[in-house]
Amino acid sequence: MAGQLNVEVVAVDSKVWSGTAKAVYARTTEGELGILPKHQPLLGELRVDSTVRVQPVDGAELAWKIEGGFLSVTTDGVTILAETAEAVAPASA
């Protein structure tokens, strides 16, 4: 699976999305992060009232409004653990 990320988006009460992606974008308390395959491991605190975007390997970009939580990047992939995650239309670039 070179060039892909295993991604899980999880809210406190349910798994929101799981799959493979080309990239993940999230706003943490330290700033905006772009996660690509082979990113260095990290743990970040998600900002309240921010958006997490995922570019799946297949299909259109996905986005969720996040009300705080954490982002974990490991050699196994990316996990977004959010207080709440509500699907929204991705912002056009």
N, C-alpha and C positions, 0 to 999 in steps of 0.2 A: 504494500500500500504506500509506496513512495510517492511523495507529493500530495498526501491527503492527511487530514486530521480526523480523528474519531471525536465527535462532539456530543455532549449531553447537556441539555438545558432542563434544569429541574427547579420547580417551585416547591415551597415547603410542603404543599399538599399533593403534588403529582409530578410525574415526568412529563415535560412539555414537548420535547423533541429530542430525537437521537438519530445520528446518521454520520455520514462522512462529508467533509467540507474542504474547500480550497482555502478558506480564510474565515476568521472570526474577528469582529470589531466590537470593542466594549469601552465604556468610559469608567475609569476607576477614580478613586480619590486622588491619585497621582497624575491623572491625565488620560488621554485617549490612547488605547492600545490597538494595534493591528497584529493579530496572531497568524502566522503562516506555518506550514509544516517545518519541523526541526527547530521551532522556537525554543529558547532556553526556558527551563522550568521556572515558574513563578507562582506566587499567590497574591492576588490583589483584592481589595475591597471595592465593590461596585458602588457607584454613586447612586443616591436616591433620585428617582425621577430621571432616569437615563434610558438609553436604548441600546440593546445588544443586537448586532446584525450577524447573520451567518450566510456565507456563500456556499451552498451545497455543491457537491461535485456535479450532480444532475439537478436541473430545475432552477427556478427563480430565487433571488435573494429572499431570506426570511428575516423578520425583525420582531422584537418583543420590547414592550415598555417594562422596565425593571424598577422595582421599589427597594433597592438595596440588596446586598448579599455578597457573595464572593465568587471570584474567578480563579480556577486552578489550572495551570498548564503543567503537564508532566510528559514523560516520554510516551505514555499511553494515549494522550490526547488532551482535550480541553473539557472542563466541566464548569458550567455556570450554575451556581446554587443561589437562587433568588428568593427573596421574601414573597414576591408575586411576579408573575410574568404574563403579560397580556399581549396577544398578537396584534401587531399594527402593520400598516403598509410601510415598506422601506422608503426612506427619503430618497428622492431622485438626485443623482449626482450632478 
